[in-house]
Amino acid sequence: MTRDDLKRFWALDIDFYAVDLPDGGEDFDYFCTPVGAECVGCLGWDGIHFVILPGDERVFCVDPWSGKGKYVLPVGSDFREFLSFVLYCRGSSTLALLYGMSEESFRSDLVEMERERAEYAAQTDAVLSVIAREFDLTPADPFEKVKALQASFDPSELEFSDEYYDVLGLERPK
């Protein structure tokens, strides 16, 4: 279902930048992007991007600046859940940073982001409405669910390229 939903998402006539999910194209691949990852969208700063992996429905955030063990973390059990979190956060930026936030910081960040984007609120609302309608979704608070997904996630199940091990000075597992 996730890949079909992703195709439907990319076929929408919306401004993907309004919700921090422009297509990363060929430029999304970083040293810590897992092998075979399919880009869901990119924030457009610091190399942070969202991916789905072969044989997996979960959506992951890849953040080259987050540090060992946190480069790749789940942010949704599937694409629809991820989109319901995007609806709640009014974009994907806060989801990318959730791993390091307390609940208070998360709530504060949402308020701050809303303030910063006030002049674009109508455009963002229009995009979010199309997404909600197309996928029959309502906004869902991601904090507890994403924290639980991340706490139970074992990054050793990920497969990385040789570049990952070279950049980090690690020996490649056999």
Buried (B, 14 or more C-beta within 10 A) or exposed (E): EBEEBBEEBEEEEBBBBBBBBBBBEEEBBBBBBBEEBEBBBBBBEEBBBBBBBEEBBBBBBBBBEBEEEBBBBBBBBBBBBBBBBBBBBBBBBBBBBBBEBEEEEBBEBBEEBBEEBEEBEEBBEEBBEBBBEBBEBEBBBBBEBBBEBBEEBEBEEBEBBEEBBEBEEEEEEE
